[in-house]
Amino acid sequence: MSETLERWGSKRAFILAVTGAAVGLGNIWRFPYVAGENGGAAFLLIYVAFVLLLGIPVMMAEILIGRAGRRGPMQALSKLAVDAGASRHWRWLGLFGAFTVFCILSFYSVVSGWSIEFLVASINGDFDGASAAEIGAGFEAFLANPGLLIFNHSLFLFMTMTVVAAGVAKGLERLNNLLMPLLYGLLLLLAGYATTTDGFGTALSWLFLPSFGDVTASVVLHAMGHAFFTLAVGACALMAYGAYMPDEQSLPKAAFAVAMLDISVALLAGIAIFSVVFAQGMDPADGPGLMFVTLPIAFSELPWGAFWLSVFFLLLLLATWTSAINLAEPMVATLQGLGWRRSVSTAVVALSVWLLGLLSAFSFSTLADVRPLFGRNVFELVSSIPPDIFLPLGGLLIAVFAAWVMPREQVVQALGVGESGYVLWRNIVRWVSIPLTFIVLLGGLL
Ligand code: TRP
């Protein structure tokens, strides 16, 4: 791989690229259902605290490693470790990240496929006049049809890997520029509509009035995992993007801006979705189908509902697309770093992710009761263990590397905030982020 990579066109382009990675299914699909299963407001509060205390500082650590190394994750870690007089074995962290995103992308692609199906269905007007019960039953029937799930999974993965094969920077910039404001606007509209429903008051108190009685070690672990997942931190995927970061940009500002955007997208989606949940007397703990059932109901009440629903699924699809491209990048970069051609690396990654994804697709029918570990089927496993355990573990090691192993001057330069900003960041990472992640991981595992 060449030593000087291409750069993002501008500071704004870098922020948009990272936002594109961050905003995706995590905000609109995963946040509501995981919050729903973990008690609502207390989960939200803990997750926001983790974004501030762990997510943002570790995101900075991850990006600065990429920026200082200016290479793919494994090579960057290896070079920086050797420069710092530390062991080259740090490079295996890059491989662990690649393995983590491999698991994540396999189910991410299947669920993104659901958006394709729903986009087509909403364009066809399939939801027109359908009742909540009919929409719910339709979703169940869809999940029970593995052929359809696999078709959409294949289509989505193909879309993703084509962009990855071409190299990330160019196409992504333009897409993100357009997509983010549109998606945000539509979510605002939906949240505005939510204020007019009967469920709005209940949704607000459910989301914002915590009852700490329900907080267990497992709720805290899920909240931490979700903070990493939604920010795209902990798998060296942002490290890969940091390698293309412009020299003069301030990293903390960028990380903070992305995190705020990311949280607000989740909140808007949460308000819209839970208002419908409560207005319709549904169960917030309904699991992965929550968004796919509530939003068609919400839109069907709006004037021009079918049109807005199609627009929504289109934007969601584009948002998950930019996230999936980010998920694929560290794997492709790793194989490329081993000397493989980009086209071959992309093909191998695509095929492997596709195969693992098949197991997730079958987890809603044929393989629903095949539960290899912890009583969970494959979909439940890959959508919980890598986000909740692997990402925090990867993030922990990334933080240790940036805050304890890398030499001071190098970090000061890569952070781009001067001495005092550096000291503040380092103290937070050393004495808050690292111990906190460690304790929550340990507590959750025991
Ligand atoms: N953050 C994305 C979402 O919320 C998912 C994602 C993209 C991700 N890139 C990642 C998660 C890297 C972990 C690591 O949908």
Residues whose N, C-alpha, C, O or C-beta is under 5 A from the ligand:
A	BS01	LIG	A21 A22 V23 G24 L25 G26 N27 F228 F229 T230 L231 A232 V233 A235 A237 S323 N326 L327
